[in-house]
């Protein structure tokens, strides 16, 4: 009944992450000694890496403030984590490492050596297969259980599957940062999620599936793990990074998911591993000077459009299953 925010200690609130839901994040608000309120929350995508760190136990939650402003409720959470001091290296001295996130290979990294040749590509293709299998298992089994009215079993099963997916994500993103640590003066270069979200237009079904692939989650985990090691992270516009030849710049095509074909007869490339080609192009965008940090510069920390960065869906039936999970905690 006044303008003072409600304050909570680090023991008063709890975050819950449900990536299988259309609304991924919930906050437990203490309400009564016998029960609590689970409130759906839309995080600022720019601060998602902090939430991922809190959710993984890699950051410590401090005091939080809940307040209303112009009819909208906001929750400000303080978090603390230890980071290494970044070395003062000029942009020109950095070695850009392109990070390509996809479905065939969950993550692919590559950089150029001192002579400009692509070197030491690394692909997490087996992990990509594991994630696709777990996603299919989740949606198929959950749909069957919900059809039979076994909602509680479906929820418990879903939690276990998504915990396995999260474990794979954390393992891969940790190895990506370790790869960067092995290179002198590294900078990790990612595709800008804002452009990815705005540029994808392959129809309603494919948009839902592509937006749902774990771009945001993998980005956030790479970012906060890199920052902890003092490794800078930059982002670039992803336009044509998967279609452009890294050798001549010609826009080619992908006859298969893992193969890129250059259409320039004068280019030596011919066929090339598609994900590695994409990673090199991402790294080259940094060298061209177009990279930037995805950090607020205007002081605006309001929630942005993160709703579309939701969980993966493999069919229209899967989409219907996901919609049925919307009220799991809200109820």
C-alpha positions in Angstrom: 0.0 0.0 0.0 3.0 2.3 -0.4 5.9 2.9 -2.7 8.4 0.9 -0.8 9.6 -2.4 -2.4 9.2 -5.8 -0.8 12.6 -7.0 0.2 13.7 -10.7 0.3 16.8 -12.3 1.6 18.7 -14.9 -0.4 16.7 -17.6 1.4 13.3 -16.0 0.7 13.2 -16.5 -3.0 13.9 -19.4 -5.3 14.2 -19.5 -9.1 12.9 -22.4 -11.1 13.8 -23.1 -14.7 11.3 -25.1 -16.8 12.8 -25.0 -20.4 10.0 -27.4 -21.6 7.4 -24.7 -20.8 6.5 -21.8 -23.1 7.3 -19.7 -20.0 10.7 -20.9 -18.9 11.3 -19.0 -15.6 9.3 -18.9 -12.4 10.0 -17.3 -9.1 8.8 -18.7 -5.8 7.4 -15.9 -3.6 7.0 -16.8 0.1 3.3 -16.2 0.9 2.3 -18.3 3.8 3.9 -20.8 6.1 2.1 -23.6 4.4 2.4 -22.6 0.7 4.1 -20.2 -1.7 3.3 -18.5 -4.9 4.9 -19.6 -8.2 5.1 -16.5 -10.4 5.9 -16.7 -14.1 8.7 -14.3 -15.0 10.0 -12.9 -18.3 13.7 -12.2 -17.9 15.7 -9.5 -19.7 17.5 -11.6 -22.4 20.6 -9.5 -21.9 20.8 -10.8 -18.3 20.0 -14.4 -19.0 23.6 -15.4 -18.4 23.3 -14.3 -14.8 20.1 -16.3 -14.3 21.8 -19.4 -15.9 24.7 -18.9 -13.4 22.3 -18.7 -10.5 20.3 -21.7 -11.7 23.5 -23.8 -12.1 24.8 -22.7 -8.6 27.7 -20.8 -10.2 26.6 -17.5 -8.7 25.3 -16.6 -5.3 21.9 -14.8 -4.9 21.7 -11.8 -2.6 18.9 -9.5 -1.6 16.0 -9.1 -4.0 13.4 -6.3 -4.4 9.8 -6.7 -5.7 8.0 -3.5 -6.7 5.3 -2.2 -9.0 5.9 0.5 -11.6 3.2 1.8 -13.9 1.1 -1.3 -13.4 3.9 -3.8 -14.0 5.6 -5.8 -11.4 9.4 -6.0 -11.4 11.8 -8.2 -9.4 15.4 -7.0 -9.1 17.7 -9.8 -8.0 21.3 -9.2 -6.9 23.9 -11.9 -7.8 27.6 -12.3 -7.1 30.2 -14.5 -8.8 33.9 -14.5 -9.0 35.6 -13.7 -12.3 39.1 -13.5 -13.4 40.4 -10.0 -14.4 40.5 -9.7 -18.2 43.9 -8.9 -19.6 44.3 -5.6 -21.4 44.8 -6.7 -24.9 43.9 -4.6 -28.0 41.2 -5.7 -30.4 43.8 -6.3 -33.1 45.8 -8.7 -30.9 42.8 -10.9 -30.1 42.3 -14.3 -31.8 38.6 -14.5 -32.7 37.0 -18.0 -32.2 33.8 -18.4 -34.2 31.1 -20.3 -32.3 28.3 -21.8 -34.5 25.3 -23.3 -32.7 23.1 -25.7 -34.7 21.2 -29.0 -34.8 23.6 -31.4 -36.5 26.5 -30.3 -34.4 25.3 -28.8 -31.1 28.3 -26.4 -31.2 31.2 -25.9 -33.6 34.2 -23.8 -32.9 37.1 -22.7 -35.2 39.6 -19.9 -35.7 42.3 -18.9 -38.1 46.0 -19.3 -37.5 48.7 -16.6 -37.9 48.7 -17.3 -41.7 44.9 -16.9 -42.0 44.2 -20.6 -42.5 41.3 -22.2 -40.6 42.7 -24.3 -37.8 41.7 -26.7 -35.0 38.0 -27.0 -35.7 36.1 -28.8 -33.1 32.5 -30.2 -33.4 30.2 -31.5 -30.7 28.2 -33.7 -33.2 27.6 -36.6 -30.8 26.2 -34.2 -28.2 23.9 -32.9 -30.9 22.6 -36.4 -31.5 22.0 -36.9 -27.8 20.0 -33.7 -27.5 17.8 -34.6 -30.5 17.2 -38.0 -29.0 16.3 -36.6 -25.6 14.0 -34.0 -27.2 12.2 -36.6 -29.2 11.9 -38.9 -26.1 10.5 -36.0 -24.1 7.8 -34.9 -26.5 6.7 -38.4 -27.5 6.5 -39.8 -24.0 5.0 -36.7 -22.5 2.3 -36.6 -25.1 1.4 -40.3 -24.4 1.3 -39.8 -20.7 -0.8 -36.7 -20.9 -3.2 -38.5 -23.2 -3.6 -41.2 -20.5 -4.2 -38.5 -17.9 -0.9 -39.2 -16.1 0.0 -35.5 -15.6 2.1 -35.9 -12.5 4.2 -38.7 -14.1 4.6 -36.7 -17.2 5.9 -33.7 -15.2 8.3 -35.8 -13.3 9.6 -37.5 -16.4 10.0 -34.1 -18.2 12.0 -32.7 -15.3 14.4 -35.7 -15.5 14.8 -35.4 -19.3 15.4 -31.7 -19.2 17.9 -32.1 -16.4 19.9 -34.5 -18.7 19.7 -31.9 -21.5 21.0 -29.2 -19.1 23.9 -31.5 -18.1 24.9 -31.9 -21.8 24.7 -28.1 -22.3 26.9 -27.4 -19.3 29.4 -30.0 -20.3 29.7 -28.7 -23.9 29.8 -25.0 -22.9 32.5 -25.7 -20.4 34.6 -27.5 -23.1 34.0 -24.5 -25.5 35.6 -22.2 -22.9 38.4 -24.6 -22.2 39.1 -24.6 -26.0 39.3 -20.8 -25.9 41.6 -20.9 -22.9 44.1 -23.0 -25.0 44.5 -20.1 -27.5 46.5 -17.0 -26.9 44.4 -13.8 -26.4 41.1 -15.4 -27.4 37.7 -13.7 -27.9 34.6 -15.8 -28.4 32.4 -14.6 -31.2 28.7 -15.6 -31.2 25.8 -14.8 -33.4 23.5 -12.0 -32.1 20.3 -13.6 -30.9 18.4 -10.4 -31.7 19.1 -10.8 -35.4 18.5 -14.5 -35.2 15.1 -13.9 -33.7 14.1 -11.2 -36.1 15.5 -12.7 -39.3 14.0 -16.2 -39.1 10.9 -16.5 -41.2 10.4 -20.0 -42.5 6.7 -20.3 -41.6 5.0 -20.7 -38.2 6.1 -24.3 -37.6 9.7 -24.0 -38.5 10.0 -20.6 -36.8 8.8 -22.2 -33.6 11.2 -25.1 -33.9 14.3 -22.9 -34.8 13.6 -20.3 -32.1 13.2 -23.1 -29.6 16.6 -24.7 -30.3 18.8 -24.0 -27.3 20.3 -20.8 -28.7 19.6 -18.6 -25.7 20.6 -21.2 -23.1 23.8 -22.1 -24.8 24.7 -18.5 -25.4 24.1 -17.6 -21.8 26.1 -20.5 -20.5 29.1 -19.7 -22.8 29.0 -16.1 -21.9 29.0 -16.4 -18.1 31.6 -19.2 -18.1 33.8 -17.2 -20.4 33.5 -14.1 -18.3 34.5 -16.1 -15.2 37.8 -17.0 -17.0 38.4 -13.4 -18.2 37.6 -14.2 -21.8 35.7 -11.5 -23.7 32.6 -12.4 -25.7 31.4 -10.5 -28.7 28.4 -11.0 -31.1 27.9 -10.4 -34.8 25.0 -10.2 -37.2 24.5 -13.9 -38.4 23.2 -12.9 -41.9 24.5 -15.5 -44.4 27.1 -17.0 -42.0 25.9 -20.5 -43.0 25.5 -19.7 -46.7 28.6 -17.7 -47.4 31.9 -19.3 -48.5 34.6 -18.4 -46.0 37.3 -18.4 -48.7 35.8 -16.3 -51.5 32.7 -14.8 -50.0 30.3 -16.3 -52.6 26.9 -17.3 -51.4 26.6 -21.0 -51.8 24.1 -23.6 -50.6 23.9 -26.7 -48.3 22.9 -29.8 -50.2 23.0 -31.7 -46.9 22.9 -30.5 -43.3 26.6 -30.9 -42.7 27.8 -29.9 -46.2 28.4 -26.5 -47.7 28.9 -26.1 -51.5 30.5 -23.1 -53.0 29.0 -22.0 -56.3 32.1 -20.1 -57.4 33.9 -22.2 -60.0 37.1 -20.3 -59.4 37.1 -21.0 -55.7 39.2 -23.9 -54.3 36.6 -24.8 -51.7 34.1 -26.9 -53.7 32.5 -28.7 -50.7 33.3 -28.0 -47.1 32.0 -29.0 -43.6 29.1 -26.6 -43.2 29.3 -25.9 -39.5 33.0 -25.3 -39.7 32.4 -22.9 -42.6 29.8 -21.1 -40.5 32.1 -20.8 -37.5 34.9 -19.3 -39.6 32.5 -16.8 -41.1 31.4 -15.8 -37.6 35.0 -15.3 -36.5 35.7 -13.2 -39.6 32.8 -10.9 -38.8 34.8 -9.9 -35.7 37.9 -9.2 -37.8 35.8 -7.0 -40.2 35.0 -4.7 -37.2 31.3 -5.2 -37.0 31.2 -7.1 -33.6 29.7 -5.6 -30.5 28.9 -6.4 -26.9 25.3 -7.2 -26.2 25.2 -5.0 -23.1 22.8 -2.1 -22.3 24.3 1.3 -22.7 21.3 3.4 -22.1 20.5 2.3 -18.5 17.4 0.5 -19.6 17.1 -2.9 -17.9 13.5 -3.5 -18.6 12.3 -6.8 -19.8 12.7 -7.3 -23.5 11.1 -9.7 -26.0 12.5 -13.0 -24.7 9.3 -14.9 -25.0 10.2 -16.4 -28.4 13.4 -18.0 -27.1 11.4 -21.0 -25.8 11.8 -24.7 -25.7 12.3 -26.8 -28.8 9.3 -28.4 -30.6 9.6 -31.1 -33.3 6.1 -31.2 -34.7 2.7 -29.5 -34.5 1.6 -32.2 -32.0 4.6 -31.3 -29.9 3.5 -27.7 -29.9 0.2 -28.7 -28.6 1.8 -30.7 -25.8 3.9 -27.7 -24.8 0.9 -25.4 -24.7 -0.7 -27.9 -22.2 2.2 -27.4 -19.9 1.6 -23.6 -19.6 -0.4 -23.7 -16.5 1.6 -26.3 -14.6 2.9 -23.8 -12.0 0.6 -20.9 -12.6 -2.2 -22.9 -11.1 
